[in-house]
Amino acid sequence: MLYLDHLAMREKAVWKQVEAHIRKRQPKDYDRAVLLLADLHDLAIRQEDETGFQLTMEELRKRRAAKESFLRRLTKAKL
């Protein structure tokens, strides 16, 4: 099974993992969250749902606006 196939089967859980990493407020956890988000972005492209991904990311950015370090990582990753 390909990685993105496996990711698709557990997509909701991965979004929850992203949130859990962000809540820890540690640089390593921010990096892990960004890596997972990059994978979710790849999955969205594969599923032809990049618009849905972008909307979810906008909401995430709004909820986490105070986490400047995390937002910088997102920008650097072009997410």
mmJSON file of the N, C-alpha and C atoms, coordinates in Angstrom:
{"data_MODEL":{"atom_site":{
"group_PDB":["ATOM","ATOM","ATOM","ATOM","ATOM","ATOM","ATOM","ATOM","ATOM","ATOM","ATOM","ATOM","ATOM","ATOM","ATOM","ATOM","ATOM","ATOM","ATOM","ATOM","ATOM","ATOM","ATOM","ATOM","ATOM","ATOM","ATOM","ATOM","ATOM","ATOM","ATOM","ATOM","ATOM","ATOM","ATOM","ATOM","ATOM","ATOM","ATOM","ATOM","ATOM","ATOM","ATOM","ATOM","ATOM","ATOM","ATOM","ATOM","ATOM","ATOM","ATOM","ATOM","ATOM","ATOM","ATOM","ATOM","ATOM","ATOM","ATOM","ATOM","ATOM","ATOM","ATOM","ATOM","ATOM","ATOM","ATOM","ATOM","ATOM","ATOM","ATOM","ATOM","ATOM","ATOM","ATOM","ATOM","ATOM","ATOM","ATOM","ATOM","ATOM","ATOM","ATOM","ATOM","ATOM","ATOM","ATOM","ATOM","ATOM","ATOM","ATOM","ATOM","ATOM","ATOM","ATOM","ATOM","ATOM","ATOM","ATOM","ATOM","ATOM","ATOM","ATOM","ATOM","ATOM","ATOM","ATOM","ATOM","ATOM","ATOM","ATOM","ATOM","ATOM","ATOM","ATOM","ATOM","ATOM","ATOM","ATOM","ATOM","ATOM","ATOM","ATOM","ATOM","ATOM","ATOM","ATOM","ATOM","ATOM","ATOM","ATOM","ATOM","ATOM","ATOM","ATOM","ATOM","ATOM","ATOM","ATOM","ATOM","ATOM","ATOM","ATOM","ATOM","ATOM","ATOM","ATOM","ATOM","ATOM","ATOM","ATOM","ATOM","ATOM","ATOM","ATOM","ATOM","ATOM","ATOM","ATOM","ATOM","ATOM","ATOM","ATOM","ATOM","ATOM","ATOM","ATOM","ATOM","ATOM","ATOM","ATOM","ATOM","ATOM","ATOM","ATOM","ATOM","ATOM","ATOM","ATOM","ATOM","ATOM","ATOM","ATOM","ATOM","ATOM","ATOM","ATOM","ATOM","ATOM","ATOM","ATOM","ATOM","ATOM","ATOM","ATOM","ATOM","ATOM","ATOM","ATOM","ATOM","ATOM","ATOM","ATOM","ATOM","ATOM","ATOM","ATOM","ATOM","ATOM","ATOM","ATOM","ATOM","ATOM","ATOM","ATOM","ATOM","ATOM","ATOM","ATOM","ATOM","ATOM","ATOM","ATOM","ATOM","ATOM","ATOM","ATOM","ATOM","ATOM","ATOM","ATOM","ATOM","ATOM","ATOM","ATOM","ATOM","ATOM"],
"id":[1,2,3,4,5,6,7,8,9,10,11,12,13,14,15,16,17,18,19,20,21,22,23,24,25,26,27,28,29,30,31,32,33,34,35,36,37,38,39,40,41,42,43,44,45,46,47,48,49,50,51,52,53,54,55,56,57,58,59,60,61,62,63,64,65,66,67,68,69,70,71,72,73,74,75,76,77,78,79,80,81,82,83,84,85,86,87,88,89,90,91,92,93,94,95,96,97,98,99,100,101,102,103,104,105,106,107,108,109,110,111,112,113,114,115,116,117,118,119,120,121,122,123,124,125,126,127,128,129,130,131,132,133,134,135,136,137,138,139,140,141,142,143,144,145,146,147,148,149,150,151,152,153,154,155,156,157,158,159,160,161,162,163,164,165,166,167,168,169,170,171,172,173,174,175,176,177,178,179,180,181,182,183,184,185,186,187,188,189,190,191,192,193,194,195,196,197,198,199,200,201,202,203,204,205,206,207,208,209,210,211,212,213,214,215,216,217,218,219,220,221,222,223,224,225,226,227,228,229,230,231,232,233,234,235,236,237],
"type_symbol":["N","C","C","N","C","C","N","C","C","N","C","C","N","C","C","N","C","C","N","C","C","N","C","C","N","C","C","N","C","C","N","C","C","N","C","C","N","C","C","N","C","C","N","C","C","N","C","C","N","C","C","N","C","C","N","C","C","N","C","C","N","C","C","N","C","C","N","C","C","N","C","C","N","C","C","N","C","C","N","C","C","N","C","C","N","C","C","N","C","C","N","C","C","N","C","C","N","C","C","N","C","C","N","C","C","N","C","C","N","C","C","N","C","C","N","C","C","N","C","C","N","C","C","N","C","C","N","C","C","N","C","C","N","C","C","N","C","C","N","C","C","N","C","C","N","C","C","N","C","C","N","C","C","N","C","C","N","C","C","N","C","C","N","C","C","N","C","C","N","C","C","N","C","C","N","C","C","N","C","C","N","C","C","N","C","C","N","C","C","N","C","C","N","C","C","N","C","C","N","C","C","N","C","C","N","C","C","N","C","C","N","C","C","N","C","C","N","C","C","N","C","C","N","C","C","N","C","C","N","C","C","N","C","C","N","C","C"],
"label_atom_id":["N","CA","C","N","CA","C","N","CA","C","N","CA","C","N","CA","C","N","CA","C","N","CA","C","N","CA","C","N","CA","C","N","CA","C","N","CA","C","N","CA","C","N","CA","C","N","CA","C","N","CA","C","N","CA","C","N","CA","C","N","CA","C","N","CA","C","N","CA","C","N","CA","C","N","CA","C","N","CA","C","N","CA","C","N","CA","C","N","CA","C","N","CA","C","N","CA","C","N","CA","C","N","CA","C","N","CA","C","N","CA","C","N","CA","C","N","CA","C","N","CA","C","N","CA","C","N","CA","C","N","CA","C","N","CA","C","N","CA","C","N","CA","C","N","CA","C","N","CA","C","N","CA","C","N","CA","C","N","CA","C","N","CA","C","N","CA","C","N","CA","C","N","CA","C","N","CA","C","N","CA","C","N","CA","C","N","CA","C","N","CA","C","N","CA","C","N","CA","C","N","CA","C","N","CA","C","N","CA","C","N","CA","C","N","CA","C","N","CA","C","N","CA","C","N","CA","C","N","CA","C","N","CA","C","N","CA","C","N","CA","C","N","CA","C","N","CA","C","N","CA","C","N","CA","C","N","CA","C","N","CA","C","N","CA","C","N","CA","C","N","CA","C","N","CA","C"],
"label_alt_id":[null,null,null,null,null,null,null,null,null,null,null,null,null,null,null,null,null,null,null,null,null,null,null,null,null,null,null,null,null,null,null,null,null,null,null,null,null,null,null,null,null,null,null,null,null,null,null,null,null,null,null,null,null,null,null,null,null,null,null,null,null,null,null,null,null,null,null,null,null,null,null,null,null,null,null,null,null,null,null,null,null,null,null,null,null,null,null,null,null,null,null,null,null,null,null,null,null,null,null,null,null,null,null,null,null,null,null,null,null,null,null,null,null,null,null,null,null,null,null,null,null,null,null,null,null,null,null,null,null,null,null,null,null,null,null,null,null,null,null,null,null,null,null,null,null,null,null,null,null,null,null,null,null,null,null,null,null,null,null,null,null,null,null,null,null,null,null,null,null,null,null,null,null,null,null,null,null,null,null,null,null,null,null,null,null,null,null,null,null,null,null,null,null,null,null,null,null,null,null,null,null,null,null,null,null,null,null,null,null,null,null,null,null,null,null,null,null,null,null,null,null,null,null,null,null,null,null,null,null,null,null,null,null,null,null,null,null],
"label_comp_id":["MET","MET","MET","LEU","LEU","LEU","TYR","TYR","TYR","LEU","LEU","LEU","ASP","ASP","ASP","HIS","HIS","HIS","LEU","LEU","LEU","ALA","ALA","ALA","MET","MET","MET","ARG","ARG","ARG","GLU","GLU","GLU","LYS","LYS","LYS","ALA","ALA","ALA","VAL","VAL","VAL","TRP","TRP","TRP","LYS","LYS","LYS","GLN","GLN","GLN","VAL","VAL","VAL","GLU","GLU","GLU","ALA","ALA","ALA","HIS","HIS","HIS","ILE","ILE","ILE","ARG","ARG","ARG","LYS","LYS","LYS","ARG","ARG","ARG","GLN","GLN","GLN","PRO","PRO","PRO","LYS","LYS","LYS","ASP","ASP","ASP","TYR","TYR","TYR","ASP","ASP","ASP","ARG","ARG","ARG","ALA","ALA","ALA","VAL","VAL","VAL","LEU","LEU","LEU","LEU","LEU","LEU","LEU","LEU","LEU","ALA","ALA","ALA","ASP","ASP","ASP","LEU","LEU","LEU","HIS","HIS","HIS","ASP","ASP","ASP","LEU","LEU","LEU","ALA","ALA","ALA","ILE","ILE","ILE","ARG","ARG","ARG","GLN","GLN","GLN","GLU","GLU","GLU","ASP","ASP","ASP","GLU","GLU","GLU","THR","THR","THR","GLY","GLY","GLY","PHE","PHE","PHE","GLN","GLN","GLN","LEU","LEU","LEU","THR","THR","THR","MET","MET","MET","GLU","GLU","GLU","GLU","GLU","GLU","LEU","LEU","LEU","ARG","ARG","ARG","LYS","LYS","LYS","ARG","ARG","ARG","ARG","ARG","ARG","ALA","ALA","ALA","ALA","ALA","ALA","LYS","LYS","LYS","GLU","GLU","GLU","SER","SER","SER","PHE","PHE","PHE","LEU","LEU","LEU","ARG","ARG","ARG","ARG","ARG","ARG","LEU","LEU","LEU","THR","THR","THR","LYS","LYS","LYS","ALA","ALA","ALA","LYS","LYS","LYS","LEU","LEU","LEU"],
"label_asym_id":["A","A","A","A","A","A","A","A","A","A","A","A","A","A","A","A","A","A","A","A","A","A","A","A","A","A","A","A","A","A","A","A","A","A","A","A","A","A","A","A","A","A","A","A","A","A","A","A","A","A","A","A","A","A","A","A","A","A","A","A","A","A","A","A","A","A","A","A","A","A","A","A","A","A","A","A","A","A","A","A","A","A","A","A","A","A","A","A","A","A","A","A","A","A","A","A","A","A","A","A","A","A","A","A","A","A","A","A","A","A","A","A","A","A","A","A","A","A","A","A","A","A","A","A","A","A","A","A","A","A","A","A","A","A","A","A","A","A","A","A","A","A","A","A","A","A","A","A","A","A","A","A","A","A","A","A","A","A","A","A","A","A","A","A","A","A","A","A","A","A","A","A","A","A","A","A","A","A","A","A","A","A","A","A","A","A","A","A","A","A","A","A","A","A","A","A","A","A","A","A","A","A","A","A","A","A","A","A","A","A","A","A","A","A","A","A","A","A","A","A","A","A","A","A","A","A","A","A","A","A","A","A","A","A","A","A","A"],
"label_entity_id":["1","1","1","1","1","1","1","1","1","1","1","1","1","1","1","1","1","1","1","1","1","1","1","1","1","1","1","1","1","1","1","1","1","1","1","1","1","1","1","1","1","1","1","1","1","1","1","1","1","1","1","1","1","1","1","1","1","1","1","1","1","1","1","1","1","1","1","1","1","1","1","1","1","1","1","1","1","1","1","1","1","1","1","1","1","1","1","1","1","1","1","1","1","1","1","1","1","1","1","1","1","1","1","1","1","1","1","1","1","1","1","1","1","1","1","1","1","1","1","1","1","1","1","1","1","1","1","1","1","1","1","1","1","1","1","1","1","1","1","1","1","1","1","1","1","1","1","1","1","1","1","1","1","1","1","1","1","1","1","1","1","1","1","1","1","1","1","1","1","1","1","1","1","1","1","1","1","1","1","1","1","1","1","1","1","1","1","1","1","1","1","1","1","1","1","1","1","1","1","1","1","1","1","1","1","1","1","1","1","1","1","1","1","1","1","1","1","1","1","1","1","1","1","1","1","1","1","1","1","1","1","1","1","1","1","1","1"],
"label_seq_id":[1,1,1,2,2,2,3,3,3,4,4,4,5,5,5,6,6,6,7,7,7,8,8,8,9,9,9,10,10,10,11,11,11,12,12,12,13,13,13,14,14,14,15,15,15,16,16,16,17,17,17,18,18,18,19,19,19,20,20,20,21,21,21,22,22,22,23,23,23,24,24,24,25,25,25,26,26,26,27,27,27,28,28,28,29,29,29,30,30,30,31,31,31,32,32,32,33,33,33,34,34,34,35,35,35,36,36,36,37,37,37,38,38,38,39,39,39,40,40,40,41,41,41,42,42,42,43,43,43,44,44,44,45,45,45,46,46,46,47,47,47,48,48,48,49,49,49,50,50,50,51,51,51,52,52,52,53,53,53,54,54,54,55,55,55,56,56,56,57,57,57,58,58,58,59,59,59,60,60,60,61,61,61,62,62,62,63,63,63,64,64,64,65,65,65,66,66,66,67,67,67,68,68,68,69,69,69,70,70,70,71,71,71,72,72,72,73,73,73,74,74,74,75,75,75,76,76,76,77,77,77,78,78,78,79,79,79],
"pdbx_PDB_ins_code":[null,null,null,null,null,null,null,null,null,null,null,null,null,null,null,null,null,null,null,null,null,null,null,null,null,null,null,null,null,null,null,null,null,null,null,null,null,null,null,null,null,null,null,null,null,null,null,null,null,null,null,null,null,null,null,null,null,null,null,null,null,null,null,null,null,null,null,null,null,null,null,null,null,null,null,null,null,null,null,null,null,null,null,null,null,null,null,null,null,null,null,null,null,null,null,null,null,null,null,null,null,null,null,null,null,null,null,null,null,null,null,null,null,null,null,null,null,null,null,null,null,null,null,null,null,null,null,null,null,null,null,null,null,null,null,null,null,null,null,null,null,null,null,null,null,null,null,null,null,null,null,null,null,null,null,null,null,null,null,null,null,null,null,null,null,null,null,null,null,null,null,null,null,null,null,null,null,null,null,null,null,null,null,null,null,null,null,null,null,null,null,null,null,null,null,null,null,null,null,null,null,null,null,null,null,null,null,null,null,null,null,null,null,null,null,null,null,null,null,null,null,null,null,null,null,null,null,null,null,null,null,null,null,null,null,null,null],
"Cartn_x":[0.849,0.0,0.893,0.546,1.291,1.012,1.976,1.851,0.587,0.308,-0.868,-2.168,-2.155,-3.343,-3.595,-2.536,-2.643,-3.074,-2.498,-2.85,-4.328,-4.825,-6.227,-7.163,-6.754,-7.599,-7.655,-6.659,-6.624,-6.517,-7.061,-6.939,-7.442,-8.62,-9.162,-8.253,-7.727,-6.826,-5.539,-5.078,-3.849,-4.083,-5.253,-5.571,-5.553,-6.056,-6.038,-4.607,-3.757,-2.346,-1.702,-2.022,-1.482,-1.837,-3.106,-3.553,-2.829,-2.645,-1.953,-0.509,0.161,1.542,1.592,0.653,0.634,0.419,-0.486,-0.785,0.423,1.357,2.538,3.467,3.367,4.104,5.617,6.114,7.55,8.017,9.21,9.689,9.654,10.081,10.071,8.65,7.713,6.32,5.742,6.116,5.701,6.227,7.483,8.07,7.308,6.946,6.18,4.817,4.18,2.878,3.001,4.039,4.229,4.484,5.259,5.492,4.182,3.36,2.065,1.172,1.211,0.404,0.872,2.16,2.673,2.155,2.121,1.572,0.077,-0.644,-2.077,-2.313,-1.422,-1.519,-1.318,-0.318,-0.095,-1.324,-1.919,-3.122,-4.266,-4.421,-5.483,-5.299,-4.066,-3.796,-4.183,-3.792,-4.115,-5.636,-6.34,-7.796,-8.54,-7.768,-8.33,-9.221,-8.731,-9.457,-8.54,-7.733,-6.806,-7.559,-8.715,-9.514,-9.966,-10.434,-10.841,-9.689,-8.519,-7.331,-7.006,-7.042,-6.71,-7.693,-8.963,-9.962,-9.676,-9.336,-9.005,-7.751,-6.776,-5.547,-5.828,-6.716,-7.077,-7.656,-8.535,-9.118,-8.041,-7.128,-6.039,-5.183,-4.857,-4.057,-4.788,-6.079,-6.856,-6.849,-7.076,-7.109,-5.749,-4.708,-3.347,-2.566,-3.271,-2.649,-1.587,-1.736,-0.783,0.519,0.54,1.718,2.596,3.302,4.084,5.142,5.789,6.825,6.223,5.078,4.407,3.999,3.442,3.013,4.199,5.338,6.544,6.933,6.805,7.116,6.161,4.886,3.925,4.285,4.645,5.004,6.255,7.236,8.466,8.186,7.236,6.862,5.881,5.497,4.554,3.204,2.747,1.454,0.474],
"Cartn_y":[-1.178,0.0,1.239,2.186,3.428,4.3,5.158,6.015,6.872,7.492,8.364,7.571,6.318,5.469,5.251,4.955,4.738,6.028,7.136,8.432,8.746,8.446,8.719,7.958,6.762,5.95,6.506,7.306,7.833,9.361,9.99,11.434,12.231,11.904,12.645,12.514,11.337,11.124,11.934,12.073,12.832,14.314,14.836,16.234,16.418,15.432,15.5,15.452,14.655,14.6,15.966,16.612,17.947,18.887,18.891,19.755,19.409,18.133,17.708,18.203,18.118,18.605,20.117,20.834,22.297,22.669,21.959,22.256,22.074,21.227,20.983,22.194,23.065,24.326,24.154,23.096,22.837,22.873,23.39,23.473,22.135,21.057,19.749,19.333,19.63,19.275,20.139,21.402,22.255,21.68,21.235,20.641,19.375,18.559,17.34,17.693,18.719,19.148,19.618,20.37,20.873,19.721,18.731,17.569,16.842,16.659,16.008,16.853,18.165,19.045,18.994,18.877,18.746,17.455,16.381,15.121,15.257,15.928,16.139,16.997,17.932,18.753,17.877,17.007,16.08,15.2,14.754,13.932,14.728,15.978,16.824,17.019,17.209,17.353,16.067,14.951,13.652,13.435,13.885,13.709,14.839,15.76,16.922,17.744,17.967,18.752,19.79,20.432,21.421,22.611,22.945,24.047,23.726,22.524,22.111,22.166,21.738,21.789,23.236,24.112,25.522,26.171,25.827,26.365,25.89,24.63,24.091,24.772,25.014,25.69,27.13,27.813,29.182,29.179,28.224,28.108,27.797,26.9,26.549,27.778,28.546,29.762,30.768,30.89,31.817,31.363,30.06,29.534,29.617,29.533,29.499,30.782,31.886,33.157,33.62,33.27,33.697,32.889,31.812,30.94,31.328,32.43,33.001,32.045,31.321,30.375,29.286,28.791,27.773,28.351,29.551,30.176,30.429,30.792,30.97,29.658,28.582,27.262,26.934,27.255,27.018,27.821,29.071,29.933,29.399,29.0,28.456,27.198,26.381,25.157,25.411,26.677,27.094,26.405,26.385,25.786,26.88],
"Cartn_z":[0.0,0.0,0.0,-0.807,-0.876,0.345,0.651,1.82,1.761,0.619,0.535,0.647,0.2,0.385,1.879,2.592,4.038,4.732,4.311,4.891,4.668,3.493,3.173,4.115,4.506,5.382,6.804,7.171,8.532,8.555,7.531,7.365,8.574,9.072,10.224,11.44,11.657,12.786,12.621,11.393,11.15,11.438,11.054,11.397,12.916,13.652,15.117,15.646,14.996,15.38,15.183,14.073,13.8,14.954,15.329,16.426,17.73,17.99,19.215,19.218,18.089,18.0,18.244,17.682,17.841,19.308,19.968,21.375,22.287,21.905,22.741,22.784,21.8,21.764,21.846,21.234,21.184,19.727,19.46,18.069,17.321,17.972,17.302,16.941,17.813,17.543,16.427,16.383,15.261,13.956,13.961,12.757,12.346,13.315,13.012,12.423,12.986,12.47,11.024,10.729,9.362,8.394,8.816,7.945,7.649,8.667,8.449,7.542,7.722,6.874,5.428,5.217,3.847,3.219,4.002,3.503,3.204,4.094,3.866,2.626,2.372,1.159,-0.073,-0.041,-1.159,-1.387,-0.299,-0.404,-1.035,-0.616,-1.172,-2.674,-3.096,-4.532,-5.253,-4.686,-5.302,-5.396,-4.362,-4.331,-5.04,-5.621,-6.311,-5.383,-4.162,-3.167,-2.52,-3.329,-2.792,-2.19,-2.758,-2.219,-0.798,-0.577,0.772,1.744,1.295,2.144,2.498,1.514,1.759,2.736,2.627,3.561,4.986,5.116,6.432,6.98,6.115,6.542,6.968,6.281,6.686,8.091,8.374,9.714,10.753,10.396,11.3,11.604,10.58,10.774,11.675,11.51,12.349,13.806,14.023,15.399,16.069,15.306,15.854,15.55,15.386,15.003,16.005,17.262,18.284,18.249,17.516,17.471,16.278,16.446,15.354,14.822,15.696,15.273,14.373,14.765,13.956,12.602,12.602,11.349,10.422,10.981,10.15,9.486,10.22,9.643,8.496,8.674,7.599,6.356,6.559,5.429,4.728,5.51,4.934,4.108,4.57,3.87,2.732,2.549,1.506,1.682,2.924,3.222,3.601],
"occupancy":[1.0,1.0,1.0,1.0,1.0,1.0,1.0,1.0,1.0,1.0,1.0,1.0,1.0,1.0,1.0,1.0,1.0,1.0,1.0,1.0,1.0,1.0,1.0,1.0,1.0,1.0,1.0,1.0,1.0,1.0,1.0,1.0,1.0,1.0,1.0,1.0,1.0,1.0,1.0,1.0,1.0,1.0,1.0,1.0,1.0,1.0,1.0,1.0,1.0,1.0,1.0,1.0,1.0,1.0,1.0,1.0,1.0,1.0,1.0,1.0,1.0,1.0,1.0,1.0,1.0,1.0,1.0,1.0,1.0,1.0,1.0,1.0,1.0,1.0,1.0,1.0,1.0,1.0,1.0,1.0,1.0,1.0,1.0,1.0,1.0,1.0,1.0,1.0,1.0,1.0,1.0,1.0,1.0,1.0,1.0,1.0,1.0,1.0,1.0,1.0,1.0,1.0,1.0,1.0,1.0,1.0,1.0,1.0,1.0,1.0,1.0,1.0,1.0,1.0,1.0,1.0,1.0,1.0,1.0,1.0,1.0,1.0,1.0,1.0,1.0,1.0,1.0,1.0,1.0,1.0,1.0,1.0,1.0,1.0,1.0,1.0,1.0,1.0,1.0,1.0,1.0,1.0,1.0,1.0,1.0,1.0,1.0,1.0,1.0,1.0,1.0,1.0,1.0,1.0,1.0,1.0,1.0,1.0,1.0,1.0,1.0,1.0,1.0,1.0,1.0,1.0,1.0,1.0,1.0,1.0,1.0,1.0,1.0,1.0,1.0,1.0,1.0,1.0,1.0,1.0,1.0,1.0,1.0,1.0,1.0,1.0,1.0,1.0,1.0,1.0,1.0,1.0,1.0,1.0,1.0,1.0,1.0,1.0,1.0,1.0,1.0,1.0,1.0,1.0,1.0,1.0,1.0,1.0,1.0,1.0,1.0,1.0,1.0,1.0,1.0,1.0,1.0,1.0,1.0,1.0,1.0,1.0,1.0,1.0,1.0,1.0,1.0,1.0,1.0,1.0,1.0,1.0,1.0,1.0,1.0,1.0,1.0],
"B_iso_or_equiv":[0.0,0.0,0.0,0.0,0.0,0.0,0.0,0.0,0.0,0.0,0.0,0.0,0.0,0.0,0.0,0.0,0.0,0.0,0.0,0.0,0.0,0.0,0.0,0.0,0.0,0.0,0.0,0.0,0.0,0.0,0.0,0.0,0.0,0.0,0.0,0.0,0.0,0.0,0.0,0.0,0.0,0.0,0.0,0.0,0.0,0.0,0.0,0.0,0.0,0.0,0.0,0.0,0.0,0.0,0.0,0.0,0.0,0.0,0.0,0.0,0.0,0.0,0.0,0.0,0.0,0.0,0.0,0.0,0.0,0.0,0.0,0.0,0.0,0.0,0.0,0.0,0.0,0.0,0.0,0.0,0.0,0.0,0.0,0.0,0.0,0.0,0.0,0.0,0.0,0.0,0.0,0.0,0.0,0.0,0.0,0.0,0.0,0.0,0.0,0.0,0.0,0.0,0.0,0.0,0.0,0.0,0.0,0.0,0.0,0.0,0.0,0.0,0.0,0.0,0.0,0.0,0.0,0.0,0.0,0.0,0.0,0.0,0.0,0.0,0.0,0.0,0.0,0.0,0.0,0.0,0.0,0.0,0.0,0.0,0.0,0.0,0.0,0.0,0.0,0.0,0.0,0.0,0.0,0.0,0.0,0.0,0.0,0.0,0.0,0.0,0.0,0.0,0.0,0.0,0.0,0.0,0.0,0.0,0.0,0.0,0.0,0.0,0.0,0.0,0.0,0.0,0.0,0.0,0.0,0.0,0.0,0.0,0.0,0.0,0.0,0.0,0.0,0.0,0.0,0.0,0.0,0.0,0.0,0.0,0.0,0.0,0.0,0.0,0.0,0.0,0.0,0.0,0.0,0.0,0.0,0.0,0.0,0.0,0.0,0.0,0.0,0.0,0.0,0.0,0.0,0.0,0.0,0.0,0.0,0.0,0.0,0.0,0.0,0.0,0.0,0.0,0.0,0.0,0.0,0.0,0.0,0.0,0.0,0.0,0.0,0.0,0.0,0.0,0.0,0.0,0.0,0.0,0.0,0.0,0.0,0.0,0.0],
"pdbx_formal_charge":[null,null,null,null,null,null,null,null,null,null,null,null,null,null,null,null,null,null,null,null,null,null,null,null,null,null,null,null,null,null,null,null,null,null,null,null,null,null,null,null,null,null,null,null,null,null,null,null,null,null,null,null,null,null,null,null,null,null,null,null,null,null,null,null,null,null,null,null,null,null,null,null,null,null,null,null,null,null,null,null,null,null,null,null,null,null,null,null,null,null,null,null,null,null,null,null,null,null,null,null,null,null,null,null,null,null,null,null,null,null,null,null,null,null,null,null,null,null,null,null,null,null,null,null,null,null,null,null,null,null,null,null,null,null,null,null,null,null,null,null,null,null,null,null,null,null,null,null,null,null,null,null,null,null,null,null,null,null,null,null,null,null,null,null,null,null,null,null,null,null,null,null,null,null,null,null,null,null,null,null,null,null,null,null,null,null,null,null,null,null,null,null,null,null,null,null,null,null,null,null,null,null,null,null,null,null,null,null,null,null,null,null,null,null,null,null,null,null,null,null,null,null,null,null,null,null,null,null,null,null,null,null,null,null,null,null,null],
"auth_seq_id":[1,1,1,2,2,2,3,3,3,4,4,4,5,5,5,6,6,6,7,7,7,8,8,8,9,9,9,10,10,10,11,11,11,12,12,12,13,13,13,14,14,14,15,15,15,16,16,16,17,17,17,18,18,18,19,19,19,20,20,20,21,21,21,22,22,22,23,23,23,24,24,24,25,25,25,26,26,26,27,27,27,28,28,28,29,29,29,30,30,30,31,31,31,32,32,32,33,33,33,34,34,34,35,35,35,36,36,36,37,37,37,38,38,38,39,39,39,40,40,40,41,41,41,42,42,42,43,43,43,44,44,44,45,45,45,46,46,46,47,47,47,48,48,48,49,49,49,50,50,50,51,51,51,52,52,52,53,53,53,54,54,54,55,55,55,56,56,56,57,57,57,58,58,58,59,59,59,60,60,60,61,61,61,62,62,62,63,63,63,64,64,64,65,65,65,66,66,66,67,67,67,68,68,68,69,69,69,70,70,70,71,71,71,72,72,72,73,73,73,74,74,74,75,75,75,76,76,76,77,77,77,78,78,78,79,79,79],
"auth_comp_id":["MET","MET","MET","LEU","LEU","LEU","TYR","TYR","TYR","LEU","LEU","LEU","ASP","ASP","ASP","HIS","HIS","HIS","LEU","LEU","LEU","ALA","ALA","ALA","MET","MET","MET","ARG","ARG","ARG","GLU","GLU","GLU","LYS","LYS","LYS","ALA","ALA","ALA","VAL","VAL","VAL","TRP","TRP","TRP","LYS","LYS","LYS","GLN","GLN","GLN","VAL","VAL","VAL","GLU","GLU","GLU","ALA","ALA","ALA","HIS","HIS","HIS","ILE","ILE","ILE","ARG","ARG","ARG","LYS","LYS","LYS","ARG","ARG","ARG","GLN","GLN","GLN","PRO","PRO","PRO","LYS","LYS","LYS","ASP","ASP","ASP","TYR","TYR","TYR","ASP","ASP","ASP","ARG","ARG","ARG","ALA","ALA","ALA","VAL","VAL","VAL","LEU","LEU","LEU","LEU","LEU","LEU","LEU","LEU","LEU","ALA","ALA","ALA","ASP","ASP","ASP","LEU","LEU","LEU","HIS","HIS","HIS","ASP","ASP","ASP","LEU","LEU","LEU","ALA","ALA","ALA","ILE","ILE","ILE","ARG","ARG","ARG","GLN","GLN","GLN","GLU","GLU","GLU","ASP","ASP","ASP","GLU","GLU","GLU","THR","THR","THR","GLY","GLY","GLY","PHE","PHE","PHE","GLN","GLN","GLN","LEU","LEU","LEU","THR","THR","THR","MET","MET","MET","GLU","GLU","GLU","GLU","GLU","GLU","LEU","LEU","LEU","ARG","ARG","ARG","LYS","LYS","LYS","ARG","ARG","ARG","ARG","ARG","ARG","ALA","ALA","ALA","ALA","ALA","ALA","LYS","LYS","LYS","GLU","GLU","GLU","SER","SER","SER","PHE","PHE","PHE","LEU","LEU","LEU","ARG","ARG","ARG","ARG","ARG","ARG","LEU","LEU","LEU","THR","THR","THR","LYS","LYS","LYS","ALA","ALA","ALA","LYS","LYS","LYS","LEU","LEU","LEU"],
"auth_asym_id":["A","A","A","A","A","A","A","A","A","A","A","A","A","A","A","A","A","A","A","A","A","A","A","A","A","A","A","A","A","A","A","A","A","A","A","A","A","A","A","A","A","A","A","A","A","A","A","A","A","A","A","A","A","A","A","A","A","A","A","A","A","A","A","A","A","A","A","A","A","A","A","A","A","A","A","A","A","A","A","A","A","A","A","A","A","A","A","A","A","A","A","A","A","A","A","A","A","A","A","A","A","A","A","A","A","A","A","A","A","A","A","A","A","A","A","A","A","A","A","A","A","A","A","A","A","A","A","A","A","A","A","A","A","A","A","A","A","A","A","A","A","A","A","A","A","A","A","A","A","A","A","A","A","A","A","A","A","A","A","A","A","A","A","A","A","A","A","A","A","A","A","A","A","A","A","A","A","A","A","A","A","A","A","A","A","A","A","A","A","A","A","A","A","A","A","A","A","A","A","A","A","A","A","A","A","A","A","A","A","A","A","A","A","A","A","A","A","A","A","A","A","A","A","A","A","A","A","A","A","A","A","A","A","A","A","A","A"],
"auth_atom_id":["N","CA","C","N","CA","C","N","CA","C","N","CA","C","N","CA","C","N","CA","C","N","CA","C","N","CA","C","N","CA","C","N","CA","C","N","CA","C","N","CA","C","N","CA","C","N","CA","C","N","CA","C","N","CA","C","N","CA","C","N","CA","C","N","CA","C","N","CA","C","N","CA","C","N","CA","C","N","CA","C","N","CA","C","N","CA","C","N","CA","C","N","CA","C","N","CA","C","N","CA","C","N","CA","C","N","CA","C","N","CA","C","N","CA","C","N","CA","C","N","CA","C","N","CA","C","N","CA","C","N","CA","C","N","CA","C","N","CA","C","N","CA","C","N","CA","C","N","CA","C","N","CA","C","N","CA","C","N","CA","C","N","CA","C","N","CA","C","N","CA","C","N","CA","C","N","CA","C","N","CA","C","N","CA","C","N","CA","C","N","CA","C","N","CA","C","N","CA","C","N","CA","C","N","CA","C","N","CA","C","N","CA","C","N","CA","C","N","CA","C","N","CA","C","N","CA","C","N","CA","C","N","CA","C","N","CA","C","N","CA","C","N","CA","C","N","CA","C","N","CA","C","N","CA","C","N","CA","C","N","CA","C","N","CA","C","N","CA","C","N","CA","C","N","CA","C"],
"pdbx_PDB_model_num":[1,1,1,1,1,1,1,1,1,1,1,1,1,1,1,1,1,1,1,1,1,1,1,1,1,1,1,1,1,1,1,1,1,1,1,1,1,1,1,1,1,1,1,1,1,1,1,1,1,1,1,1,1,1,1,1,1,1,1,1,1,1,1,1,1,1,1,1,1,1,1,1,1,1,1,1,1,1,1,1,1,1,1,1,1,1,1,1,1,1,1,1,1,1,1,1,1,1,1,1,1,1,1,1,1,1,1,1,1,1,1,1,1,1,1,1,1,1,1,1,1,1,1,1,1,1,1,1,1,1,1,1,1,1,1,1,1,1,1,1,1,1,1,1,1,1,1,1,1,1,1,1,1,1,1,1,1,1,1,1,1,1,1,1,1,1,1,1,1,1,1,1,1,1,1,1,1,1,1,1,1,1,1,1,1,1,1,1,1,1,1,1,1,1,1,1,1,1,1,1,1,1,1,1,1,1,1,1,1,1,1,1,1,1,1,1,1,1,1,1,1,1,1,1,1,1,1,1,1,1,1,1,1,1,1,1,1]
}}}
